[in-house]
């Protein structure tokens, strides 16, 4: 059985996956609990706070410039 991006097991075919989703929705089957990523939870929380603090500190022009640079890097050749 193939695994998803976080290691969860799921059917390889579309119909099998649709049946599994229906069973989860009706409560016949339990949904897989998310796996531990191995990352430190405190570090993840600090990262979220830091990103919000940085965004609050930037002016709209600075945010737009950062977004422009990110889009150019992402979609550029």
PDB file of N, CA, C and O in Angstrom:
ATOM      1  N   UNK A   1       0.852  -1.173   0.000  1.00  0.00           N
ATOM      2  CA  UNK A   1       0.000   0.000   0.000  1.00  0.00           C
ATOM      3  C   UNK A   1       0.898   1.237   0.000  1.00  0.00           C
ATOM      4  O   UNK A   1       1.807   1.337   0.824  1.00  0.00           O
ATOM      5  N   UNK A   2       0.656   2.175  -0.909  1.00  0.00           N
ATOM      6  CA  UNK A   2       1.487   3.375  -0.964  1.00  0.00           C
ATOM      7  C   UNK A   2       1.287   4.259   0.262  1.00  0.00           C
ATOM      8  O   UNK A   2       0.291   4.152   0.978  1.00  0.00           O
ATOM      9  N   UNK A   3       2.238   5.110   0.472  1.00  0.00           N
ATOM     10  CA  UNK A   3       2.140   6.023   1.593  1.00  0.00           C
ATOM     11  C   UNK A   3       2.060   7.446   1.085  1.00  0.00           C
ATOM     12  O   UNK A   3       2.552   7.760   0.001  1.00  0.00           O
ATOM     13  N   UNK A   4       1.440   8.297   1.869  1.00  0.00           N
ATOM     14  CA  UNK A   4       1.302   9.703   1.527  1.00  0.00           C
ATOM     15  C   UNK A   4       2.563  10.467   1.916  1.00  0.00           C
ATOM     16  O   UNK A   4       3.551   9.863   2.332  1.00  0.00           O
ATOM     17  N   UNK A   5       2.534  11.786   1.783  1.00  0.00           N
ATOM     18  CA  UNK A   5       3.727  12.576   2.073  1.00  0.00           C
ATOM     19  C   UNK A   5       4.173  12.517   3.529  1.00  0.00           C
ATOM     20  O   UNK A   5       5.343  12.770   3.816  1.00  0.00           O
ATOM     21  N   UNK A   6       3.289  12.194   4.440  1.00  0.00           N
ATOM     22  CA  UNK A   6       3.661  12.115   5.854  1.00  0.00           C
ATOM     23  C   UNK A   6       3.685  10.672   6.345  1.00  0.00           C
ATOM     24  O   UNK A   6       3.663  10.423   7.550  1.00  0.00           O
ATOM     25  N   UNK A   7       3.731   9.718   5.408  1.00  0.00           N
ATOM     26  CA  UNK A   7       3.845   8.318   5.784  1.00  0.00           C
ATOM     27  C   UNK A   7       2.527   7.617   6.035  1.00  0.00           C
ATOM     28  O   UNK A   7       2.533   6.444   6.408  1.00  0.00           O
ATOM     29  N   UNK A   8       1.394   8.281   5.847  1.00  0.00           N
ATOM     30  CA  UNK A   8       0.115   7.636   6.086  1.00  0.00           C
ATOM     31  C   UNK A   8      -0.176   6.645   4.959  1.00  0.00           C
ATOM     32  O   UNK A   8       0.177   6.882   3.804  1.00  0.00           O
ATOM     33  N   UNK A   9      -0.822   5.539   5.308  1.00  0.00           N
ATOM     34  CA  UNK A   9      -1.136   4.529   4.312  1.00  0.00           C
ATOM     35  C   UNK A   9      -2.445   4.893   3.637  1.00  0.00           C
ATOM     36  O   UNK A   9      -3.397   5.334   4.282  1.00  0.00           O
ATOM     37  N   UNK A  10      -2.474   4.699   2.317  1.00  0.00           N
ATOM     38  CA  UNK A  10      -3.706   4.960   1.579  1.00  0.00           C
ATOM     39  C   UNK A  10      -3.725   4.102   0.324  1.00  0.00           C
ATOM     40  O   UNK A  10      -2.667   3.722  -0.179  1.00  0.00           O
ATOM     41  N   UNK A  11      -4.915   3.788  -0.194  1.00  0.00           N
ATOM     42  CA  UNK A  11      -5.020   2.945  -1.387  1.00  0.00           C
ATOM     43  C   UNK A  11      -4.403   3.615  -2.613  1.00  0.00           C
ATOM     44  O   UNK A  11      -4.397   4.840  -2.735  1.00  0.00           O
ATOM     45  N   UNK A  12      -3.886   2.783  -3.517  1.00  0.00           N
ATOM     46  CA  UNK A  12      -3.233   3.298  -4.715  1.00  0.00           C
ATOM     47  C   UNK A  12      -4.251   3.706  -5.775  1.00  0.00           C
ATOM     48  O   UNK A  12      -3.990   4.620  -6.558  1.00  0.00           O
ATOM     49  N   UNK A  13      -5.400   3.048  -5.814  1.00  0.00           N
ATOM     50  CA  UNK A  13      -6.367   3.356  -6.865  1.00  0.00           C
ATOM     51  C   UNK A  13      -7.399   4.380  -6.385  1.00  0.00           C
ATOM     52  O   UNK A  13      -7.625   4.539  -5.185  1.00  0.00           O
ATOM     53  N   UNK A  14      -8.008   5.056  -7.328  1.00  0.00           N
ATOM     54  CA  UNK A  14      -8.946   6.134  -7.029  1.00  0.00           C
ATOM     55  C   UNK A  14     -10.196   5.606  -6.332  1.00  0.00           C
ATOM     56  O   UNK A  14     -10.673   6.210  -5.371  1.00  0.00           O
ATOM     57  N   UNK A  15     -10.722   4.492  -6.808  1.00  0.00           N
ATOM     58  CA  UNK A  15     -11.960   3.949  -6.231  1.00  0.00           C
ATOM     59  C   UNK A  15     -11.709   3.479  -4.798  1.00  0.00           C
ATOM     60  O   UNK A  15     -12.535   3.714  -3.916  1.00  0.00           O
ATOM     61  N   UNK A  16     -10.586   2.822  -4.565  1.00  0.00           N
ATOM     62  CA  UNK A  16     -10.252   2.382  -3.211  1.00  0.00           C
ATOM     63  C   UNK A  16     -10.113   3.555  -2.260  1.00  0.00           C
ATOM     64  O   UNK A  16     -10.540   3.483  -1.108  1.00  0.00           O
ATOM     65  N   UNK A  17      -9.521   4.627  -2.740  1.00  0.00           N
ATOM     66  CA  UNK A  17      -9.366   5.821  -1.908  1.00  0.00           C
ATOM     67  C   UNK A  17     -10.723   6.462  -1.627  1.00  0.00           C
ATOM     68  O   UNK A  17     -10.971   6.926  -0.514  1.00  0.00           O
ATOM     69  N   UNK A  18     -11.606   6.492  -2.633  1.00  0.00           N
ATOM     70  CA  UNK A  18     -12.940   7.061  -2.440  1.00  0.00           C
ATOM     71  C   UNK A  18     -13.731   6.255  -1.412  1.00  0.00           C
ATOM     72  O   UNK A  18     -14.442   6.828  -0.587  1.00  0.00           O
ATOM     73  N   UNK A  19     -13.610   4.946  -1.460  1.00  0.00           N
ATOM     74  CA  UNK A  19     -14.305   4.095  -0.488  1.00  0.00           C
ATOM     75  C   UNK A  19     -13.764   4.357   0.920  1.00  0.00           C
ATOM     76  O   UNK A  19     -14.525   4.420   1.885  1.00  0.00           O
ATOM     77  N   UNK A  20     -12.446   4.507   1.022  1.00  0.00           N
ATOM     78  CA  UNK A  20     -11.842   4.781   2.337  1.00  0.00           C
ATOM     79  C   UNK A  20     -12.322   6.117   2.895  1.00  0.00           C
ATOM     80  O   UNK A  20     -12.620   6.220   4.085  1.00  0.00           O
ATOM     81  N   UNK A  21     -12.398   7.132   2.053  1.00  0.00           N
ATOM     82  CA  UNK A  21     -12.878   8.442   2.491  1.00  0.00           C
ATOM     83  C   UNK A  21     -14.335   8.338   2.953  1.00  0.00           C
ATOM     84  O   UNK A  21     -14.711   8.929   3.965  1.00  0.00           O
ATOM     85  N   UNK A  22     -15.142   7.597   2.218  1.00  0.00           N
ATOM     86  CA  UNK A  22     -16.548   7.428   2.599  1.00  0.00           C
ATOM     87  C   UNK A  22     -16.666   6.711   3.944  1.00  0.00           C
ATOM     88  O   UNK A  22     -17.493   7.083   4.777  1.00  0.00           O
ATOM     89  N   UNK A  23     -15.847   5.693   4.154  1.00  0.00           N
ATOM     90  CA  UNK A  23     -15.878   4.975   5.440  1.00  0.00           C
ATOM     91  C   UNK A  23     -15.458   5.870   6.592  1.00  0.00           C
ATOM     92  O   UNK A  23     -16.023   5.789   7.683  1.00  0.00           O
ATOM     93  N   UNK A  24     -14.471   6.723   6.356  1.00  0.00           N
ATOM     94  CA  UNK A  24     -14.050   7.659   7.400  1.00  0.00           C
ATOM     95  C   UNK A  24     -15.174   8.645   7.690  1.00  0.00           C
ATOM     96  O   UNK A  24     -15.440   8.964   8.849  1.00  0.00           O
ATOM     97  N   UNK A  25     -15.841   9.133   6.627  1.00  0.00           N
ATOM     98  CA  UNK A  25     -16.914  10.114   6.795  1.00  0.00           C
ATOM     99  C   UNK A  25     -18.103   9.530   7.546  1.00  0.00           C
ATOM    100  O   UNK A  25     -18.753  10.239   8.315  1.00  0.00           O
ATOM    101  N   UNK A  26     -18.399   8.247   7.337  1.00  0.00           N
ATOM    102  CA  UNK A  26     -19.543   7.632   8.014  1.00  0.00           C
ATOM    103  C   UNK A  26     -19.180   7.055   9.375  1.00  0.00           C
ATOM    104  O   UNK A  26     -20.058   6.604  10.110  1.00  0.00           O
ATOM    105  N   UNK A  27     -17.894   7.065   9.716  1.00  0.00           N
ATOM    106  CA  UNK A  27     -17.478   6.586  11.021  1.00  0.00           C
ATOM    107  C   UNK A  27     -17.187   5.099  11.082  1.00  0.00           C
ATOM    108  O   UNK A  27     -16.920   4.573  12.163  1.00  0.00           O
ATOM    109  N   UNK A  28     -17.231   4.399   9.941  1.00  0.00           N
ATOM    110  CA  UNK A  28     -16.934   2.971   9.925  1.00  0.00           C
ATOM    111  C   UNK A  28     -15.447   2.705  10.166  1.00  0.00           C
ATOM    112  O   UNK A  28     -15.073   1.664  10.706  1.00  0.00           O
ATOM    113  N   UNK A  29     -14.617   3.643   9.765  1.00  0.00           N
ATOM    114  CA  UNK A  29     -13.170   3.482   9.861  1.00  0.00           C
ATOM    115  C   UNK A  29     -12.588   4.721  10.521  1.00  0.00           C
ATOM    116  O   UNK A  29     -13.040   5.839  10.271  1.00  0.00           O
ATOM    117  N   UNK A  30     -11.590   4.519  11.361  1.00  0.00           N
ATOM    118  CA  UNK A  30     -10.958   5.660  12.027  1.00  0.00           C
ATOM    119  C   UNK A  30      -9.917   6.276  11.095  1.00  0.00           C
ATOM    120  O   UNK A  30      -9.198   5.575  10.381  1.00  0.00           O
ATOM    121  N   UNK A  31      -9.859   7.594  11.125  1.00  0.00           N
ATOM    122  CA  UNK A  31      -8.854   8.294  10.329  1.00  0.00           C
ATOM    123  C   UNK A  31      -7.507   8.155  11.017  1.00  0.00           C
ATOM    124  O   UNK A  31      -7.416   8.223  12.243  1.00  0.00           O
ATOM    125  N   UNK A  32      -6.452   7.957  10.213  1.00  0.00           N
ATOM    126  CA  UNK A  32      -5.116   7.812  10.782  1.00  0.00           C
ATOM    127  C   UNK A  32      -4.725   9.082  11.506  1.00  0.00           C
ATOM    128  O   UNK A  32      -4.922  10.187  11.002  1.00  0.00           O
ATOM    129  N   UNK A  33      -4.167   8.912  12.696  1.00  0.00           N
ATOM    130  CA  UNK A  33      -3.691  10.062  13.458  1.00  0.00           C
ATOM    131  C   UNK A  33      -2.424  10.597  12.790  1.00  0.00           C
ATOM    132  O   UNK A  33      -1.628   9.815  12.271  1.00  0.00           O
ATOM    133  N   UNK A  34      -2.226  11.910  12.797  1.00  0.00           N
ATOM    134  CA  UNK A  34      -1.008  12.443  12.194  1.00  0.00           C
ATOM    135  C   UNK A  34       0.228  11.944  12.935  1.00  0.00           C
ATOM    136  O   UNK A  34       0.243  11.851  14.163  1.00  0.00           O
ATOM    137  N   UNK A  35       1.255  11.629  12.166  1.00  0.00           N
ATOM    138  CA  UNK A  35       2.490  11.133  12.762  1.00  0.00           C
ATOM    139  C   UNK A  35       3.310  12.284  13.324  1.00  0.00           C
ATOM    140  O   UNK A  35       3.177  13.437  12.915  1.00  0.00           O
ATOM    141  N   UNK A  36       4.153  11.931  14.267  1.00  0.00           N
ATOM    142  CA  UNK A  36       5.081  12.910  14.813  1.00  0.00           C
ATOM    143  C   UNK A  36       6.156  13.178  13.770  1.00  0.00           C
ATOM    144  O   UNK A  36       6.785  12.241  13.277  1.00  0.00           O
ATOM    145  N   UNK A  37       6.374  14.438  13.427  1.00  0.00           N
ATOM    146  CA  UNK A  37       7.338  14.790  12.390  1.00  0.00           C
ATOM    147  C   UNK A  37       8.767  14.768  12.899  1.00  0.00           C
ATOM    148  O   UNK A  37       9.705  14.860  12.107  1.00  0.00           O
ATOM    149  N   UNK A  38       8.949  14.647  14.202  1.00  0.00           N
ATOM    150  CA  UNK A  38      10.288  14.630  14.768  1.00  0.00           C
ATOM    151  C   UNK A  38      10.825  16.028  15.035  1.00  0.00           C
ATOM    152  O   UNK A  38      11.946  16.183  15.520  1.00  0.00           O
ATOM    153  N   UNK A  39      10.032  17.041  14.722  1.00  0.00           N
ATOM    154  CA  UNK A  39      10.477  18.407  14.967  1.00  0.00           C
ATOM    155  C   UNK A  39      10.085  18.825  16.389  1.00  0.00           C
ATOM    156  O   UNK A  39       9.086  18.358  16.934  1.00  0.00           O
ATOM    157  N   UNK A  40      10.865  19.681  16.953  1.00  0.00           N
ATOM    158  CA  UNK A  40      10.606  20.167  18.296  1.00  0.00           C
ATOM    159  C   UNK A  40       9.385  21.095  18.261  1.00  0.00           C
ATOM    160  O   UNK A  40       9.371  22.078  17.520  1.00  0.00           O
ATOM    161  N   UNK A  41       8.390  20.789  19.043  1.00  0.00           N
ATOM    162  CA  UNK A  41       7.145  21.578  19.044  1.00  0.00           C
ATOM    163  C   UNK A  41       7.383  23.013  19.510  1.00  0.00           C
ATOM    164  O   UNK A  41       6.763  23.943  18.994  1.00  0.00           O
ATOM    165  N   UNK A  42       8.266  23.195  20.470  1.00  0.00           N
ATOM    166  CA  UNK A  42       8.560  24.547  20.960  1.00  0.00           C
ATOM    167  C   UNK A  42       9.223  25.373  19.861  1.00  0.00           C
ATOM    168  O   UNK A  42       8.931  26.560  19.712  1.00  0.00           O
ATOM    169  N   UNK A  43      10.109  24.751  19.098  1.00  0.00           N
ATOM    170  CA  UNK A  43      10.774  25.468  18.004  1.00  0.00           C
ATOM    171  C   UNK A  43       9.773  25.838  16.917  1.00  0.00           C
ATOM    172  O   UNK A  43       9.865  26.919  16.336  1.00  0.00           O
ATOM    173  N   UNK A  44       8.823  24.956  16.637  1.00  0.00           N
ATOM    174  CA  UNK A  44       7.793  25.264  15.645  1.00  0.00           C
ATOM    175  C   UNK A  44       6.965  26.465  16.087  1.00  0.00           C
ATOM    176  O   UNK A  44       6.668  27.352  15.287  1.00  0.00           O
ATOM    177  N   UNK A  45       6.596  26.487  17.363  1.00  0.00           N
ATOM    178  CA  UNK A  45       5.787  27.592  17.876  1.00  0.00           C
ATOM    179  C   UNK A  45       6.559  28.907  17.826  1.00  0.00           C
ATOM    180  O   UNK A  45       5.994  29.943  17.476  1.00  0.00           O
ATOM    181  N   UNK A  46       7.834  28.874  18.169  1.00  0.00           N
ATOM    182  CA  UNK A  46       8.645  30.093  18.107  1.00  0.00           C
ATOM    183  C   UNK A  46       8.765  30.586  16.667  1.00  0.00           C
ATOM    184  O   UNK A  46       8.763  31.792  16.424  1.00  0.00           O
ATOM    185  N   UNK A  47       8.870  29.669  15.720  1.00  0.00           N
ATOM    186  CA  UNK A  47       8.944  30.050  14.314  1.00  0.00           C
ATOM    187  C   UNK A  47       7.675  30.753  13.856  1.00  0.00           C
ATOM    188  O   UNK A  47       7.734  31.724  13.101  1.00  0.00           O
ATOM    189  N   UNK A  48       6.531  30.264  14.311  1.00  0.00           N
ATOM    190  CA  UNK A  48       5.263  30.901  13.957  1.00  0.00           C
ATOM    191  C   UNK A  48       5.185  32.315  14.535  1.00  0.00           C
ATOM    192  O   UNK A  48       4.733  33.243  13.866  1.00  0.00           O
ATOM    193  N   UNK A  49       5.628  32.466  15.776  1.00  0.00           N
ATOM    194  CA  UNK A  49       5.602  33.788  16.407  1.00  0.00           C
ATOM    195  C   UNK A  49       6.543  34.745  15.696  1.00  0.00           C
ATOM    196  O   UNK A  49       6.210  35.913  15.493  1.00  0.00           O
ATOM    197  N   UNK A  50       7.727  34.253  15.314  1.00  0.00           N
ATOM    198  CA  UNK A  50       8.704  35.093  14.642  1.00  0.00           C
ATOM    199  C   UNK A  50       8.207  35.581  13.291  1.00  0.00           C
ATOM    200  O   UNK A  50       8.431  36.735  12.924  1.00  0.00           O
ATOM    201  N   UNK A  51       7.537  34.715  12.557  1.00  0.00           N
ATOM    202  CA  UNK A  51       7.000  35.105  11.257  1.00  0.00           C
ATOM    203  C   UNK A  51       5.933  36.176  11.395  1.00  0.00           C
ATOM    204  O   UNK A  51       5.887  37.117  10.603  1.00  0.00           O
ATOM    205  N   UNK A  52       5.079  36.036  12.391  1.00  0.00           N
ATOM    206  CA  UNK A  52       4.025  37.032  12.607  1.00  0.00           C
ATOM    207  C   UNK A  52       4.633  38.361  13.049  1.00  0.00           C
ATOM    208  O   UNK A  52       4.180  39.424  12.624  1.00  0.00           O
ATOM    209  N   UNK A  53       5.652  38.303  13.896  1.00  0.00           N
ATOM    210  CA  UNK A  53       6.294  39.534  14.361  1.00  0.00           C
ATOM    211  C   UNK A  53       6.990  40.252  13.210  1.00  0.00           C
ATOM    212  O   UNK A  53       6.937  41.479  13.115  1.00  0.00           O
ATOM    213  N   UNK A  54       7.638  39.492  12.339  1.00  0.00           N
ATOM    214  CA  UNK A  54       8.323  40.107  11.201  1.00  0.00           C
ATOM    215  C   UNK A  54       7.306  40.742  10.257  1.00  0.00           C
ATOM    216  O   UNK A  54       7.528  41.849   9.766  1.00  0.00           O
ATOM    217  N   UNK A  55       6.187  40.053   9.997  1.00  0.00           N
ATOM    218  CA  UNK A  55       5.165  40.589   9.105  1.00  0.00           C
ATOM    219  C   UNK A  55       4.564  41.874   9.675  1.00  0.00           C
ATOM    220  O   UNK A  55       4.262  42.798   8.920  1.00  0.00           O
ATOM    221  N   UNK A  56       4.389  41.945  10.986  1.00  0.00           N
ATOM    222  CA  UNK A  56       3.822  43.142  11.607  1.00  0.00           C
ATOM    223  C   UNK A  56       4.795  44.310  11.546  1.00  0.00           C
ATOM    224  O   UNK A  56       4.386  45.470  11.512  1.00  0.00           O
ATOM    225  N   UNK A  57       6.089  43.993  11.533  1.00  0.00           N
ATOM    226  CA  UNK A  57       7.108  45.027  11.535  1.00  0.00           C
ATOM    227  C   UNK A  57       7.313  45.654  10.149  1.00  0.00           C
ATOM    228  O   UNK A  57       7.701  46.818  10.056  1.00  0.00           O
ATOM    229  N   UNK A  58       7.061  44.904   9.080  1.00  0.00           N
ATOM    230  CA  UNK A  58       7.304  45.397   7.723  1.00  0.00           C
ATOM    231  C   UNK A  58       6.210  46.353   7.270  1.00  0.00           C
ATOM    232  O   UNK A  58       5.050  46.222   7.660  1.00  0.00           O
ATOM    233  N   UNK A  59       6.596  47.304   6.449  1.00  0.00           N
ATOM    234  CA  UNK A  59       5.616  48.209   5.850  1.00  0.00           C
ATOM    235  C   UNK A  59       4.957  47.490   4.679  1.00  0.00           C
ATOM    236  O   UNK A  59       5.504  46.504   4.183  1.00  0.00           O
ATOM    237  N   UNK A  60       3.794  47.959   4.224  1.00  0.00           N
ATOM    238  CA  UNK A  60       3.156  47.320   3.062  1.00  0.00           C
ATOM    239  C   UNK A  60       4.068  47.293   1.832  1.00  0.00           C
ATOM    240  O   UNK A  60       4.047  46.329   1.068  1.00  0.00           O
ATOM    241  N   UNK A  61       4.861  48.336   1.639  1.00  0.00           N
ATOM    242  CA  UNK A  61       5.769  48.369   0.486  1.00  0.00           C
ATOM    243  C   UNK A  61       6.846  47.290   0.623  1.00  0.00           C
ATOM    244  O   UNK A  61       7.193  46.630  -0.357  1.00  0.00           O
ATOM    245  N   UNK A  62       7.373  47.111   1.834  1.00  0.00           N
ATOM    246  CA  UNK A  62       8.392  46.093   2.045  1.00  0.00           C
ATOM    247  C   UNK A  62       7.823  44.689   1.851  1.00  0.00           C
ATOM    248  O   UNK A  62       8.487  43.816   1.293  1.00  0.00           O
ATOM    249  N   UNK A  63       6.584  44.478   2.317  1.00  0.00           N
ATOM    250  CA  UNK A  63       5.944  43.172   2.128  1.00  0.00           C
ATOM    251  C   UNK A  63       5.724  42.900   0.647  1.00  0.00           C
ATOM    252  O   UNK A  63       5.942  41.783   0.176  1.00  0.00           O
ATOM    253  N   UNK A  64       5.288  43.932  -0.092  1.00  0.00           N
ATOM    254  CA  UNK A  64       5.051  43.761  -1.530  1.00  0.00           C
ATOM    255  C   UNK A  64       6.354  43.442  -2.252  1.00  0.00           C
ATOM    256  O   UNK A  64       6.377  42.600  -3.150  1.00  0.00           O
ATOM    257  N   UNK A  65       7.431  44.105  -1.867  1.00  0.00           N
ATOM    258  CA  UNK A  65       8.733  43.848  -2.490  1.00  0.00           C
ATOM    259  C   UNK A  65       9.192  42.416  -2.205  1.00  0.00           C
ATOM    260  O   UNK A  65       9.697  41.734  -3.097  1.00  0.00           O
ATOM    261  N   UNK A  66       9.017  41.967  -0.971  1.00  0.00           N
ATOM    262  CA  UNK A  66       9.398  40.598  -0.612  1.00  0.00           C
ATOM    263  C   UNK A  66       8.561  39.593  -1.404  1.00  0.00           C
ATOM    264  O   UNK A  66       9.082  38.575  -1.859  1.00  0.00           O
ATOM    265  N   UNK A  67       7.281  39.871  -1.568  1.00  0.00           N
ATOM    266  CA  UNK A  67       6.407  38.983  -2.334  1.00  0.00           C
ATOM    267  C   UNK A  67       6.815  38.966  -3.803  1.00  0.00           C
ATOM    268  O   UNK A  67       6.803  37.913  -4.440  1.00  0.00           O
ATOM    269  N   UNK A  68       7.180  40.142  -4.348  1.00  0.00           N
ATOM    270  CA  UNK A  68       7.629  40.223  -5.740  1.00  0.00           C
ATOM    271  C   UNK A  68       8.896  39.383  -5.952  1.00  0.00           C
ATOM    272  O   UNK A  68       9.009  38.644  -6.930  1.00  0.00           O
ATOM    273  N   UNK A  69       9.839  39.511  -5.023  1.00  0.00           N
ATOM    274  CA  UNK A  69      11.090  38.763  -5.132  1.00  0.00           C
ATOM    275  C   UNK A  69      10.833  37.254  -5.030  1.00  0.00           C
ATOM    276  O   UNK A  69      11.435  36.461  -5.755  1.00  0.00           O
ATOM    277  N   UNK A  70       9.938  36.875  -4.127  1.00  0.00           N
ATOM    278  CA  UNK A  70       9.622  35.452  -3.958  1.00  0.00           C
ATOM    279  C   UNK A  70       8.965  34.887  -5.215  1.00  0.00           C
ATOM    280  O   UNK A  70       9.289  33.779  -5.643  1.00  0.00           O
ATOM    281  N   UNK A  71       8.036  35.654  -5.810  1.00  0.00           N
ATOM    282  CA  UNK A  71       7.361  35.191  -7.022  1.00  0.00           C
ATOM    283  C   UNK A  71       8.349  35.088  -8.180  1.00  0.00           C
ATOM    284  O   UNK A  71       8.293  34.139  -8.962  1.00  0.00           O
ATOM    285  N   UNK A  72       9.247  36.053  -8.290  1.00  0.00           N
ATOM    286  CA  UNK A  72      10.245  36.025  -9.368  1.00  0.00           C
ATOM    287  C   UNK A  72      11.152  34.806  -9.209  1.00  0.00           C
ATOM    288  O   UNK A  72      11.491  34.155 -10.197  1.00  0.00           O
ATOM    289  N   UNK A  73      11.545  34.495  -7.984  1.00  0.00           N
ATOM    290  CA  UNK A  73      12.403  33.341  -7.734  1.00  0.00           C
ATOM    291  C   UNK A  73      11.657  32.050  -8.022  1.00  0.00           C
ATOM    292  O   UNK A  73      12.211  31.111  -8.593  1.00  0.00           O
ATOM    293  N   UNK A  74      10.386  32.015  -7.618  1.00  0.00           N
ATOM    294  CA  UNK A  74       9.587  30.811  -7.780  1.00  0.00           C
ATOM    295  C   UNK A  74       9.284  30.522  -9.241  1.00  0.00           C
ATOM    296  O   UNK A  74       9.388  29.378  -9.684  1.00  0.00           O
ATOM    297  N   UNK A  75       8.909  31.555  -9.994  1.00  0.00           N
ATOM    298  CA  UNK A  75       8.448  31.353 -11.369  1.00  0.00           C
ATOM    299  C   UNK A  75       9.476  31.708 -12.418  1.00  0.00           C
ATOM    300  O   UNK A  75       9.270  31.435 -13.600  1.00  0.00           O
ATOM    301  N   UNK A  76      10.582  32.313 -12.010  1.00  0.00           N
ATOM    302  CA  UNK A  76      11.623  32.694 -12.965  1.00  0.00           C
ATOM    303  C   UNK A  76      12.382  31.471 -13.468  1.00  0.00           C
ATOM    304  O   UNK A  76      12.237  30.364 -12.949  1.00  0.00           O
ATOM    305  N   UNK A  77      13.190  31.705 -14.488  1.00  0.00           N
ATOM    306  CA  UNK A  77      13.962  30.590 -15.056  1.00  0.00           C
ATOM    307  C   UNK A  77      15.242  30.373 -14.309  1.00  0.00           C
ATOM    308  O   UNK A  77      16.013  29.477 -14.652  1.00  0.00           O
TER     309      UNK A  77
END
